[in-house]
Amino acid sequence: MSLPEIREAELQAFVDGQLPQARCTAVLAHLGHHPDDIQRLAEYARHKDELRRRLEAVDPAADDPTTVELKRTLANRLTRPDYRRWLRQAATVALLLVAGWSGHDLYQRYLVNRIPELVIKAAEAHEVFGADRRRPVELTAASTAEMSAWFSSRLGQPVEVPILAAMGLRLIGGRLLAAGGHPMAQLIYEDSGGHRLTLCLSSEPVEVGQEIELVEVGDLTAGYWQDGDLTYALVGETPDAQLIAIAAELGAQEPANHL
């Protein structure tokens, strides 16, 4: 999986503690491959801290009340302590890459811990049930209506079972699982070559929009997004472009930086 493009504004938002959690994984991966950016952002963070300290050192007797209040408000907004932890983590990732550990479990763990639990559980479910050739599902494709009613009842939202024949994928069936204490519907699809893809749906809120977010979980590629009150996670050993195309068929928006 190629690294996603990271914009300068996202790096600044990362240090400021304003970047959505869904993008933190991509930024950590970028910083792991660009240690110079870690140093640059650390310097930016130090300048921000210095500005905050000077703003906090206001003299109420010397400035008018409005100026004092504005300075204190700005100082509060500059108080974002999380950046030190993120930069230390990114520096550790960089060291692992220098040591040639890009495929090591430890490297994966540093990136995976920023991925929503729903996506981790979807990847685990794909590895367990997607590889099962005897009984991968509880209900087969012949029971689509029953699956839809079952999933809708448990997730508390209307769930339509997608038909992806136009994408060359045959529905095998589905089952109900759990992720983070929430019910999760799992659907398994298979292409003409026997390769399987897992789609999981949950009503658990995740900090992501309708634009698909691509991440790696071990050897798997995963994409996740929100559509209405449902969160989707698509997992498989699939090229990015194919995963994005399937997600778009399901209603996701393509990443803004996708070529």
C-alpha positions, 0 to 999 in steps of 0.5 A: 500500500502506497503512503497517502499524500499528507498536506502541510495543513494536516501536519500543522493540525496534527501538532495543534491537536486539531487533526481528526483521529482518522487522519492521525494514522496517515500522518504517523506513517508519513512522519515515520518516513520523513524524520526531517518533518519530525524535527521541523514540527518539534521546532514549530511546537516549541515556538508555539509553547513560547508564544503561549508562555508570553501570552500567559504572562500578561500584566492586568495593570498594564493592559486594558481588560479587553486586551488581557482577556484576548491574550488569555483566550489565545493562550488557552487555545495554544495549550495542546499537550498531546503533540509531544506524545505524537512526535515521540511516537513518530520518532520511534516509528522513524527509528524502526524504519531506519532499522529496516523494521517496516514489516515488523509487528512492532512497527505495525503496532505503532500505526494500528493503535490509531485505527478505530477498533471497528476496523481492527475487528473487521480485519480480524473477522476477515482473517478468521472467517474469510479464510474459512472454506467450509462455513464462513457465514451463518446465513448464505446469500440465499437469505439476503432478506433475512440477513437485512432484517436481522442486521437492521434489528441488531444495529438499530438502523436500516441495513440493506445487503449490498449486491456487488455483482457489477464489481465482479464480487459474489455475495457468500453470506454474512454473520453477526459479530461484536466490536467494542461492545457494539453489534457488527454485521459482517458480509463476505464477498468473493471474486472469480479468482476465489479472493475474498473481501469483507464488509463490516457495518456498525452503528458505533460512531467513528470519527470519520466522514463519508470520504474513505480513509485507507489504512493498513492492518498487518498484511491487509488493506482496509478502508472505512467511512461513515454514511448516515448513522452507519460506519463501514469497514472494507477489508481484504488483500486488495490494491488501493484503487480497487478498494476505493472503487468498491467503496465508491459503489457502496456510497463512499467518497474517494479520498481528496488526494487520490489520483 
